[in-house]
Structures are given as C-alpha cells and as structure tokens.
Amino acid sequence: MDNIKFYKYQATGNDFILIDNRTTGYKFSSGQIQKLCDRKFGIGADGLILIQDHDSYDFEMVYYNPDGSQSLCGNGSRCAVNFASHLGIVGKSTRFLAYDGEHLAEILDNEEVRLKMADVQNVRLMADGMFIDTGSPHLIKYVINVKNYRVYDEGKAIRNGGLFKEAGVNVNFVEITGNSEIFNRTYERGVENETLSCGTGVTAAAISASHKGLESPVTVNTIGGTLAVEFKKHEDGSYSDVYLIGPAERVFEGTIEMPA
Ligand SMILES: N[C@H](CCC[C@H](N)C(=O)O)C(=O)O
C-alpha cells in the first residue's frame, strides 16, 4: 500500500493538504479526496493541492475541494507558492498554472505571498446580492453585526437555492468596518461549510466594496486573519491588477496510507 508524503499548510485559517506530485503521478478519486480531507478519519483540510510539472509554467497546482470538485483557490494558491519555494522549484517570484489559468505571484520579505488574480469582468447586481467571479463564483451580501450572523444556515440555503443549485456558489457576508476595511465571512461551495477565510471570497468582497465607495487597497479581516486586496477599477465596470496578499504557512508534514 502506497505511503503518501504530504505537507499541511494554512493561509489565514483556510487549511490545505499539499502533495509534491511531480514524480508520483497520484490520481485520487472523489472518495479518496473526501477521506484525506476528513477531520476525523483523515488528515483534515479545506482542500487538497497537487503540485505538478508543466512545460510552460514553473509548476501547475491542481486543487480539489473536499467533495472532489475543482475551482481556483486563492488561499490555496498562496500556500502552493510557499510550498513550491520550500521544494526549491521557485525563488521569490513565480508564474504557475491553476484551474482558471496563469497566475503570477511573489513571496514578500515578510514571507507573505502577493498573488495576482485574474481580471474581473464585472460585478453583477442581483436580488440576493452582488455576483462576482474571481476564479471561483461568489455571491456577496452586506450585513450588520457579521460576527454574529447566521452564516452557515443562510449560506447553505443560498448555495443550494434555485438560482445556484446546479453550479453552486460561495456565499460571502460582509460588513464595512472602516474607510478601507471590511470583515468577510464565507460559506464555501465544495466544503459545504463556513471556512475561516476564503481567498477568492476575500477578493470578491473587496471588489464589491468598491461599489460602496471603498478604494484599493482594501484590508479584509476574516475569522482566520487579515488579508489585503489591491485592484484597478475601470470605467467599463471591469477590474485589473487584482492582487490578494496575505500569509501562507507550513504547519506540519507527514505520511498517510493511500485511502481505499
Ligand atoms: N470552494 C471554492 C474554491 C476554494 C475557494 C477558497 N478556499 C479560496 O481560498 O479561494 C469553490 O469551489 O468555488
């Protein structure tokens, strides 16, 4: 039975299993991914990330939610960059491939990672809130007293509701807490629970705040810690030069038997 070498990282409390898959070529079924991410029967994580070689990029990161579904993962990408540096694959800057295409990133002097996100084409105003795709789909709702908000119940209902039932959506609850500061909580698709932070969600929330008069850079506080988001807003409603900045730290490493 294969013993899998893995590393555990966390980025403002969003935690991931990372595997150097450049020579092992592991392929995991959804059932195996669920077991690896299970917090009682496995390692426990908000997602699984495989680092693989790619002819045209420093590396490719393949991300899976615990239910086996795939998307861009902003916090996971920042962990992947620090992991790639630990493996000696990259130096202080890198160009890698993720689910939604090419990303640039740099490791700052304080070890935080500054990740370039894809351009955002538009912010769609909907009855339920603002819809923004930052590499994964996000619905943004503004609330008061967000720290006591019923994120799980309402997030689950919206994620499974008529409008989003098929593709699913990540649901963010945002409160403006300062001139250039917000607090964001996210119910995550594919985790089917609230996470302590969500990178693509933090990015979407900061961009939505530009519709409320906040300007770049926006400080985004989450239960898991603080991130920053930079962006350039354009006349046509699009956004470019979108960056997600924050910590991404290795917690432990280990081995685990390939789950059945
Ligand atoms: N659950 C998200 C992907 C992971 C997003 C989050 N962990 C992040 O840091 O961006 C989705 O399926 O759209």
Ligand as a Chemical Component Dictionary entry (heavy atoms), coordinates in Angstrom:
data_LIG
# 
_chem_comp.id                   LIG 
_chem_comp.type                 NON-POLYMER 
_chem_comp.pdbx_formal_charge   0 
_chem_comp.three_letter_code    LIG 
# 
loop_
_chem_comp_atom.comp_id 
_chem_comp_atom.atom_id 
_chem_comp_atom.alt_atom_id 
_chem_comp_atom.type_symbol 
_chem_comp_atom.charge 
_chem_comp_atom.model_Cartn_x 
_chem_comp_atom.model_Cartn_y 
_chem_comp_atom.model_Cartn_z 
_chem_comp_atom.pdbx_ordinal 
LIG N1 N1 N 0 -14.718 26.470 -2.526 1  
LIG C1 C1 C 0 -14.328 27.278 -3.676 2  
LIG C2 C2 C 0 -12.859 27.005 -4.058 3  
LIG C3 C3 C 0 -11.914 27.330 -2.929 4  
LIG C4 C4 C 0 -12.005 28.767 -2.576 5  
LIG C5 C5 C 0 -11.258 29.200 -1.339 6  
LIG N2 N2 N 0 -10.743 28.187 -0.468 7  
LIG C6 C6 C 0 -10.198 30.192 -1.735 8  
LIG O1 O1 O 0 -9.249  30.408 -0.967 9  
LIG O2 O2 O 0 -10.365 30.812 -2.809 10 
LIG C7 C7 C 0 -15.181 26.893 -4.870 11 
LIG O3 O3 O 0 -15.470 25.721 -5.053 12 
LIG O4 O4 O 0 -15.518 27.790 -5.635 13 
# 
loop_
_chem_comp_bond.comp_id 
_chem_comp_bond.atom_id_1 
_chem_comp_bond.atom_id_2 
_chem_comp_bond.value_order 
_chem_comp_bond.pdbx_ordinal 
LIG N1 C1 SING 1  
LIG C1 C2 SING 2  
LIG C1 C7 SING 3  
LIG C2 C3 SING 4  
LIG C3 C4 SING 5  
LIG C4 C5 SING 6  
LIG C5 N2 SING 7  
LIG C5 C6 SING 8  
LIG C6 O1 DOUB 9  
LIG C6 O2 SING 10 
LIG C7 O3 DOUB 11 
LIG C7 O4 SING 12 
# 
